[in-house]
C-alpha cells in the first residue's frame, strides 16, 4: 500500500511505500533521532547566509574555520551600563 503526501507548502507531491502507523513513544523518538542525525551529517561543512529579511539563502562552499587573531583588548561596561572600561586580555 502506498500513500501520497503533499509537501513543501502544498506545491509538491511525494509517494511513500513504507507506511508505519506507530508514531507514539519510543518508536517516534528513535525515528526522530535517526532523521536528525542524517540531516546534520548531510549538511556538514555548509554555511548558509540569509539576506533580504530572511527570504534569500546563499550556501557558501569551503566553509572551514577562518583563522583570526585573538583580541588583545576589550571593552566592559560598568555602573549599570553607563560607562565603559578598556581592559587587556592575556
C-alpha positions as CSV (number, residue, x, y, z in Angstrom):
1,X,0.0,0.0,0.0
2,X,1.4,3.4,-0.9
3,X,0.5,6.9,0.3
4,X,0.5,10.2,-1.5
5,X,1.9,13.0,0.7
6,X,1.5,16.7,-0.1
7,X,4.7,18.6,0.9
8,X,6.5,21.9,0.5
9,X,3.6,24.2,1.3
10,X,1.3,22.2,-1.0
11,X,3.4,22.7,-4.1
12,X,4.8,19.1,-4.4
13,X,3.7,15.5,-4.0
14,X,5.6,12.5,-2.7
15,X,4.6,8.9,-2.8
16,X,5.6,6.8,0.2
17,X,5.6,3.0,0.0
18,X,6.6,2.1,3.6
19,X,3.8,3.3,5.9
20,X,4.3,3.0,9.7
21,X,1.2,3.6,11.7
22,X,3.0,3.6,15.1
23,X,4.0,7.2,15.8
24,X,4.0,7.2,19.5
25,X,6.5,7.0,22.3
26,X,9.9,5.4,21.8
27,X,9.4,4.5,18.1
28,X,8.9,8.1,17.2
29,X,11.8,9.2,19.3
30,X,14.1,6.7,17.5
31,X,12.8,7.8,14.1
32,X,13.3,11.5,15.1
33,X,16.9,10.9,16.3
34,X,17.8,8.9,13.1
35,X,16.3,11.7,10.9
36,X,18.1,14.4,12.8
37,X,21.4,12.7,12.6
38,X,21.1,12.1,8.8
39,X,20.1,15.7,8.2
40,X,23.0,17.0,10.3
41,X,25.6,14.7,8.6
42,X,24.3,15.6,5.1
43,X,24.7,19.3,5.7
44,X,28.2,19.1,7.2
45,X,30.6,21.9,6.1
46,X,27.9,24.0,4.5
47,X,27.4,27.6,5.7
48,X,24.2,29.4,5.0
49,X,23.9,33.1,4.8
50,X,20.4,34.6,4.8
51,X,19.6,38.0,3.4
52,X,16.7,40.2,2.3
53,X,14.8,39.8,5.6
54,X,15.5,36.0,5.7
55,X,13.9,35.3,2.3
56,X,17.1,34.6,0.4
57,X,19.6,31.8,1.3
58,X,23.1,31.6,-0.1
59,X,25.2,28.5,0.5
60,X,29.0,29.1,0.9
61,X,31.5,26.5,-0.2
62,X,34.8,25.8,1.5
63,X,33.4,26.9,4.9
64,X,36.2,25.7,7.0
65,X,37.3,27.6,10.1
66,X,38.5,31.1,9.5
67,X,41.8,31.9,11.2
68,X,41.6,35.1,13.2
69,X,43.9,36.5,15.8
70,X,42.6,36.8,19.3
71,X,41.7,40.2,20.5
72,X,44.2,41.8,22.9
73,X,41.9,44.4,24.4
74,X,38.1,44.6,25.0
75,X,35.6,47.0,26.5
76,X,33.5,46.1,29.5
77,X,30.5,48.1,30.8
78,X,30.3,49.2,34.4
79,X,28.0,51.2,36.6
80,X,24.7,49.8,35.2
81,X,25.9,50.1,31.6
82,X,26.6,53.9,31.7
83,X,30.4,53.7,31.5
84,X,32.9,51.6,29.5
85,X,36.4,50.5,30.5
86,X,39.1,49.2,28.2
87,X,40.8,46.1,29.6
88,X,43.8,44.0,28.4
89,X,43.2,40.3,27.7
90,X,46.2,38.0,28.3
